[in-house]
Amino acid sequence: MYDNFVVEGDKIATEIIFDSDLEIESIFALKSWLSFHISSLEKYQELIQVVNEKELSRISGLKTPNQVLVVCKKPVYSLDFNSINNNLTLFLDNIQNPGNMGSILRIADWFGIPYVFCSENSVELYNPKVIQASMGAFIRVKSLVVSFGGLREKLPDLPCLCTVLNGENVYSAQVPKKGILVLGNEGAGIAPEILAQATHKVSIPKDKKGGAESLNVAVAAGIVCAALKCK
């Protein structure tokens, strides 16, 4: 196992190369892209491989390959307990859709949430579709895979807020702004053993005329995070 992941596209690749601390292993790029960025790529000369459009399409996972593909080393994050104890933290329980995972990382980035933890059975954090959907948020949000039990052992005193269909109105409930916010699987919701540890259960109120049975988990994440961060 190489513990690498792939990033494609000018915007995210440029952000990784010039504005992140991620370890880069290889850069595959069109000559035109390299020419445009030549003055900033000096320290990466040994990692660069010039490819043409046909070659890039062969190694790309995109339907329409972009100008550059970067191979990075997966980062290893340590836990900053002071940061976690003084912020809202997300725990994603068995999130399966990579688009949802990436969107939630983007939401965390928007609201300045420093950590997102994922259960072992969630979609792989560095799945290319997660990377694309996050729009670069994965660079700034520290994402780690950990069991909920393991997380609670390290943070036993943090409030645990679980999102459910029949909980307190998240807009009016007296809930803490700091703690672990748990978001569950797209179909099954939050696992019973995690729900049993909830200190608060919150819901997004539905209009009387609303017919939908539930909300997309990433949409729900955005609404709940906004409600909690703006209290």
N, C-alpha and C positions, 0 to 999 in steps of 0.2 A: 504494500500500500504506500503510495507516494504522498498522500495527504495534500494533494494539489486541487485547485479548481480553476475553471476557465471563465474569463470575462470577455465579452465581445461588445464592440461598438465604440465610436469615438468618444462620446460623453463620459461613460463610466471608465473606460480605459485611461483616458486622459486624467481623470480624477485620481485613479489609483497610482498612475506613474508619477504625477507631479504633486499630489496633495495628500498622500497617505503614507503610513508606515508599513504597509504590507510588503512582504518579501516577494519579489518578482523573480520567476525562474526563466521565462522566455517571453519574447515579444515577436509576434508574426504580423507583419504589416505591409501594406502596399507602398510602393516607392513614393507615390504622391503624398501619402500621409506622413511618411518619414521626412520627406523634404520640407514639409510645412513645420514640423516640430524639431528639425535637426539641431537647432541651437540649445535645446533643453534635454537632449538625449545622450549627452556625452558619456555619462557614467554607466549607461546601459549598452554601450556598443557591443560588448561580448555576448549579450543576451538577444540581440536583434537578428531576426531572419527575414530577409526581404522575400515576399511572395507575390505572385500575380493573382488576378481575380479568380482564375480557375483553381489554383492551388488553395486559396483561402476558402473557396466554397466547399472544397473536399474536407477541410478540417473544421468548418463552422457548423454549429448546431442551429443556426438561423436559416429560415427559408430564403431570406435575402441577406447574404453576408455583408457586413459592414467593412470598414477599412482596416480594422486592426483587431487582433485577438491576443489576449494576455493570459499567460499561465502563472498563477500565484500560489504561494504556500498558504495553507489554511492557518489563520492566526491562532495562537493559544492565549486565552485570556485568564487572568487571575481575578479573584473576587475582591472588590473594594467594598468592604462591609460598611464603611462610613457612607459611601455613595448610595448603596442599596437601602440602608436604613433611613435615609433622608430623601428618598424619591419614590415615585410609583415604579413598580417593576412588573413586567408581564411574564406569566407562565402559560405556555401554549400546550394544551393537553391533546395529543393525537391529532394535530392539524394535518390533513392529508393533501390538500390542494396547494401546489407550489405558488400559484397566483395569490392565494389568500395569505400564505406565509410571507411572501415578498411585500404584499400590501401592508401587512401588520408591522413589518420592520420599518416601512416608510412612515406609517402612522407614529410609531415610537420615536422615530427621528424628528418628525414634525413637532411633537410635544416635548422633546428634550428628555425622553425616557432612556436612561443609559444602558439598561440591561434587559434583554429578552431571553428567558429560559424556555427550552423546549423539551418535552418528554422524549424518551428514546424511540417511541413508535411514531413520532411525527415525521413529516417529509424531510429529507436531507437538507440541512441548512444551506449547503452550497450547490444545490441543484441549479443548473443553468437558468431554469424558469424562475426560481426564487430570486436569483441574482438580478435578472432582467426586471422583474416586477418590483423589486426594492428600489430601483432607480438610484443606486448608489448608497442607500441608507445602511446597507450591511457594513460599509466602511466605518461608519460613525457609531452604530449601535453594537454593543458587545453582546454577541449571541452565543449561548452555550447549551449543550445537551446535558440534561441532568434529570434524575428522577425527582418527583415532587417530594417524596419522603426524604431523600438526601438533601434537598433544598431546605426543608423545614428543620432538619437536624442542625443545619448551620444557622438558620434564622428562625428560631422557635418563637420569638416574641413579636414578629411582624404580623400585623393584621392580614387576614386572607379574605379577599373579596372575590366571590364566585358569581359569574354571570349566568342567570337562570331565567326561565320564562315566567316564574311566579314569585319573584322576589320583591324587595322594596323598590319603589320608584327611585332610580338613580339620581334624579334631579332634586328630590326633596329629602332623601334618606340622610340621616346623620351618620355618615361614614367617613373614615379617615382618608386624607389625600395621599398618605404615604402607606405603602404596603404592597402585597403581592396581588395583582389582579389576574384571575384565572379565566382563560377562554377555552372552550371545549371543542370537541370534534364536530365537524360540519353536520353530521347526522345524529350522532348519539349524545352529543353534549359532553359535559364534564363527568369523568369517572366517579362512581359512588364513593370510593375510598377517599377521593380528594374533596368531594362535596361535604363529607363528614367532618372535615377539618375547617370548614368555612367559619369565619367569625362574622361575616356579613354576606347576604345573598341579595344581589341587585338585578333589576330588570329595566329595560327601556319601555316606557309606557306606550301602548298601542292606541291609536285613535279608535273611537267607537265604530267608525265606518271601515276600519282597516280589515282586510280579508286575509292577508298573508299569515301563514302559520308561524313563520320565523324570519329572522334577518340573516343575511350572509354574515359569516363570522368576522370578516374584515370590516364590513360596514358597522357591525355592532361594536367592534373594537374602537373605531373612530369616534362613535357617538359616546361611548362610556368614558373613554379617555378625555374627551372634551368636557364632559360633565364633571369629571373628578378634578381635572387640572384647572378648570375655570371657576370652581366653587369659591 
